[in-house]
């Protein structure tokens, strides 16, 4: 079977030649694997380890401002690369909406325009990668709002300045939704997944109340997913943490795949998730990258892979992978053990 066929069969609860497996990792970890495996490309890793990696396609982008943004991205956010010892990440250091106080000021902000994106040859890209599951388009509005507004103020806005937050989130939607639509139309039905995301929880509890999720996020998430379904694509939804109380809400929105299944977080017991939601969604991820992968033995990793397949993969509806990006401190032998054990599963 091809990787695309494996994904589709697993999601349809049909027979597969082996379990579909995916790969998420930091750049540092990817470089370590390339060195170990003696390959010089990401594709070399996927081939060596038998990974059914999702491929991305998207619209072409032409920024009309060019270098005039003085180090900002198209939303006006400035970042600085920060090294934490075990990994390097881009952190927002300038939040362009931080000083704004009123909706009137917000309306005057120079928002990006969806016309800056043009479809290009999306269909050609899909055809060139026909053996692989294909993702087109992405939607993660509150993360973007946090970068534009500042993390603490963005959350405070949901309580104290809801009109402001709603206005900003609608502006973000008005940019991203048409870009996703252009991608799907240009793909001509060949795009398999749209990436929809918002981290809804910490390790222990929700970051949003159900009321806040229902007011500020759910209506537009539902619209993006409906758009994906209209064009024959599935909704791949990502949320970290203890998201159990909102999984039912996400299913109401129409999600098809839930990632990354951080099962050590509060309420995310694998048996419970499979029992309550397994008939409605496909689970993706599940191999713990906070404890087992970085600090366990290869046999610990193999045991967890087998447990995930037994629990989350019972009857199909599971794509195995790390529960978020494999971190640089992870021993390479543990990563190799994960994929070796997964390839043995039928």
Order of alpha helices (4+ residues) and beta strands (2+ residues): alpha-alpha-alpha-beta-beta-beta-beta-alpha-beta-alpha-beta-alpha-alpha-alpha-beta-alpha-beta-alpha-beta-alpha-beta-alpha-alpha-beta-alpha
